[in-house]
Amino acid sequence: MGIRIVNGEVIDPAHGEDRVKRDVHIKDGKIVADAGQDATVIDATGCVVMAGGVDIHTHVAGPKVNFARLMRPEDHRYEHVSREDGYERSGTGGVAATTYTTGYRYCEMGYTTIVEPAVPPLGARHAHEELVDIPQVDKAIFTLLGNSEIIFQYLEKGETSKINEYISWIMDATKSYSVKIVNPGGANMWKYRADIHDIDQKLRDFDTTPRQIILAIADAMATLGLPHPLHLHCNNLGVPDSYKTAIATAEAMEGRPLHLTHLQFSSYGASGKRKFSSEAPRLARMVNDNKNITIDVGQVLFGKTTTITADGPFEYHLHKLTGSKWYNGDVECEDGCGVVPYDYKRKSFVNCIQWAAGLELFLLIDDPWRVYLTTDHPNGAPFITYPHLIRLLMDKDFRREQVEKISAEAAAEIPLKVLDREYTLYEIAIITRSGTARRLGLVNKGHLGVGGDADVAVYRASRNWEEMFAKPAWVIKDGQVVAKEGKVTRQVFGTTMYVHPARGFADIEKDLADFFESYYTVNINNYPVGLEYLPRPELIPCQVKA
Amino acid sequence: MVALQLGGAPAATLGEVKNRADLVIFWGSNPAESHPRHFTRYSGSAKGRMNPRGRKDRYIVLVDIRPTPSVKYADEFIQIKPGHDYEVLTAMRMLTNGNRPDMDSVGDVAIQTLERLVQRCKDARLGVLFFGQGITETRGKHQNSMAIYQFGKDMSRHSKFLTLPMRGHYNVVGSGNTMCWQTGYPFAVNFGRGYPQFNPGEFSVVDLLKRKEPDAALIVAAEPMDHLPYEAARHLENIPTIVLDPRETLTTKMADVVIPVKHAGVSVEGTAYRMDHIPIKMRSVLNSPWPKDDEPLSTIIARIKAIRKEEAET
């Protein structure tokens, strides 16, 4: 039986619809033209109807996320979900919540698709095992390749066609959706307790540079026709003058498509009395001028969180800075990671600049189709803060009140204080679903046109945007009502999306066998993740240009 | 685990040891008997990127309270007084941080010996300290592991250094990981309130059994009758027990109900996590007439739900 959502105002930016009064028809898990006479009617009077949210970057599964859970029992103590509250599976919350809790919470905010963006190939099997236990949403992983010694070896020899074959092979071997690069070359250098500070700096043991790594992988991805372009965490992230590296990286791309992730963390300068400043306006200009680039912000919000990143040297830096707990996990031949708890404080000058820089990126980038809402969960803040962030973007009076609460010294310096822009609901729909779905290449998501997946969020309109987005009146996943009034009512499981590039890998088979024999501790035959780890696999086609 | 929760640790997968480590220390661990393949695959004779000659490219130190069969594989054996691991590690931390303890020896080890060892760590391309049950199961328990991790973190200010536990018991790492992503905690989880709560010392199995709190036990692929303290194991004899295990054990002999199940990695495929948290796909090599280990559990939970539903309806 279908569903007909009536009397609501549809916001569907993919089709240019801005608060259009029309019915939305759902049948067999899809948006249809007519759900039929027997359809269940949902009366959405006073509500806006949007596609389900699509999060392009959120650390929710895999080895380093599980270390973040493990290392911080104190993070789980004060929040839980239980069967008594009507949930199928109990769990705990905190910033690194358990898998079931993660799925429930996303659903309860109206999100229906999430991407775990940083899985080392050797961790892919673990990540998929966790995805099996995340309900309510469709999922995908990106594979980390920016410190791959196999790619470095091919780069040294200039064998780009073999890089294409390797990436094709590794996408299949990890059942991944796209490629992420974190601090290219940096995690490799961290294996010598060093780091990379310039995109043209040579690695210690491989005759290559971050620039060469980035370009080779981006070109391989284009050749293979992966639906999402290179997803990049820049070198030098999190330190003064990181913005210079971000600009140099963007320029190096020379027009190739690029997604710069959590750009806020790369938006710092070294000016002012404290030698720490926001250069977000400069980066926003760079994004405005380069149509090949999209970004997600990685907004910082005040409060306690846990930082989790494949950027091992950065986490060591943070550990030294804060004296906090520190977990480091280098991954043979591939990458690394670090975990450090962190508390963003309103009285910290640096934290206030970070908070403001994220908002400045949102407000100064003109085209909402190229800037996406993220907190780099949980690095800037946990994802449950999205409704608060939406209010900061939509309500300039509220924003001004918040600026008054931060460190006065920081408040005096930030460009944010003169920005009056308010996001519209239409723009919020773009940065939280339509834009992210489009950039991910998910043609059936992020819109309410006929043929789209019936993933829908119905929000009760309110001037308090935070309340409105925290508790959607209805959430529909694959054509079924799964949450009401911000509470899960039915446990369902979404798909795991992956790609299977057509490119064969005959030319690298022997190289791989030799490499695994020499440097890995896992047999190559045991390395690939089979489809048996994906109970609901969804193959997304690659688009190879003729 | 508790030590990891308290402060974290510098760690890596075993391939890093194979490819880069030029200094390997085993502390309270006897890999020749407990992990016989470890040495050839990862930590001793294994050849790797920076260790093309294998054993010749590594300096291996064994620290233990008595000589073990592993000694003959080491370049240096340091014998310490039983129960003095914490003191020796503390002295090493002092030396690492530039302070010399005001004594000639600690735990029967000369300070000069420790000085030399600390200097080796500082000079290492990659130093690795593997620690075993001699650390974790002795007086002081997680405090000892904590001292190891703290030493690793202190040493990380000078050189690339890793501290890795020699985990055993087949898939204990996988069970810890699964518990963690489903509950937030790796062990000692109590679901009594309908959601996971964690408190080692209160909810850990030994403590529960010693208090005689459980009135029934479901034991999956564990051998409490052999591994637990007498007092704790004793309580299991007085309550109804169901055991899932492919083998006959002391625990199955004691159990009220035994459900034999297939053995993952032997008679059914499955996934096991290695000591460095890498999951490995396990194949099936033998046939077995018994059910997969998750089948009885799924059946039991389905039956309980059905009974609950019937009760609710009447």
Chai-1 contact restraints between the chains, C-beta under 6 A:
chainA,res_idxA,chainB,res_idxB,connection_type,confidence,min_distance_angstrom,max_distance_angstrom,comment,restraint_id
A,P63,B,H277,contact,1.0,0.0,6.0,A-B,restraint_1
A,N66,B,N177,contact,1.0,0.0,6.0,A-B,restraint_2
A,N66,B,C180,contact,1.0,0.0,6.0,A-B,restraint_3
A,N66,B,W181,contact,1.0,0.0,6.0,A-B,restraint_4
A,R69,B,C180,contact,1.0,0.0,6.0,A-B,restraint_5
A,R69,B,G184,contact,1.0,0.0,6.0,A-B,restraint_6
A,L70,B,C180,contact,1.0,0.0,6.0,A-B,restraint_7
A,L70,B,P186,contact,1.0,0.0,6.0,A-B,restraint_8
A,M71,B,Q5,contact,1.0,0.0,6.0,A-B,restraint_9
A,M71,B,G8,contact,1.0,0.0,6.0,A-B,restraint_10
A,P73,B,Q5,contact,1.0,0.0,6.0,A-B,restraint_11
A,P73,B,Y185,contact,1.0,0.0,6.0,A-B,restraint_12
A,P73,B,F198,contact,1.0,0.0,6.0,A-B,restraint_13
A,H76,B,G184,contact,1.0,0.0,6.0,A-B,restraint_14
A,H80,B,Y195,contact,1.0,0.0,6.0,A-B,restraint_15
A,S82,B,G194,contact,1.0,0.0,6.0,A-B,restraint_16
A,S82,B,Y195,contact,1.0,0.0,6.0,A-B,restraint_17
A,R83,B,G194,contact,1.0,0.0,6.0,A-B,restraint_18
A,E84,B,G194,contact,1.0,0.0,6.0,A-B,restraint_19
A,S90,B,Y195,contact,1.0,0.0,6.0,A-B,restraint_20
A,T92,B,G184,contact,1.0,0.0,6.0,A-B,restraint_21
A,T92,B,P196,contact,1.0,0.0,6.0,A-B,restraint_22
A,T98,B,Q182,contact,1.0,0.0,6.0,A-B,restraint_23
A,T98,B,G184,contact,1.0,0.0,6.0,A-B,restraint_24
A,T99,B,W181,contact,1.0,0.0,6.0,A-B,restraint_25
A,L122,B,I278,contact,1.0,0.0,6.0,A-B,restraint_26
A,R125,B,P279,contact,1.0,0.0,6.0,A-B,restraint_27
A,H126,B,P279,contact,1.0,0.0,6.0,A-B,restraint_28
A,E130,B,W181,contact,1.0,0.0,6.0,A-B,restraint_29
A,R193,B,K160,contact,1.0,0.0,6.0,A-B,restraint_30
A,K325,B,G7,contact,1.0,0.0,6.0,A-B,restraint_31
A,K325,B,G8,contact,1.0,0.0,6.0,A-B,restraint_32
A,W326,B,G8,contact,1.0,0.0,6.0,A-B,restraint_33
A,Y327,B,G8,contact,1.0,0.0,6.0,A-B,restraint_34
A,N328,B,P10,contact,1.0,0.0,6.0,A-B,restraint_35
A,G329,B,A11,contact,1.0,0.0,6.0,A-B,restraint_36
A,D330,B,A12,contact,1.0,0.0,6.0,A-B,restraint_37
A,D330,B,E16,contact,1.0,0.0,6.0,A-B,restraint_38
A,V331,B,T13,contact,1.0,0.0,6.0,A-B,restraint_39
A,E332,B,T13,contact,1.0,0.0,6.0,A-B,restraint_40
A,E332,B,G15,contact,1.0,0.0,6.0,A-B,restraint_41
A,E332,B,E16,contact,1.0,0.0,6.0,A-B,restraint_42
A,Y519,B,N19,contact,1.0,0.0,6.0,A-B,restraint_43
A,Y519,B,R49,contact,1.0,0.0,6.0,A-B,restraint_44
A,Y520,B,G15,contact,1.0,0.0,6.0,A-B,restraint_45
A,T521,B,L14,contact,1.0,0.0,6.0,A-B,restraint_46
A,T521,B,G15,contact,1.0,0.0,6.0,A-B,restraint_47
A,T521,B,K18,contact,1.0,0.0,6.0,A-B,restraint_48
A,N526,B,I280,contact,1.0,0.0,6.0,A-B,restraint_49
A,N526,B,K281,contact,1.0,0.0,6.0,A-B,restraint_50
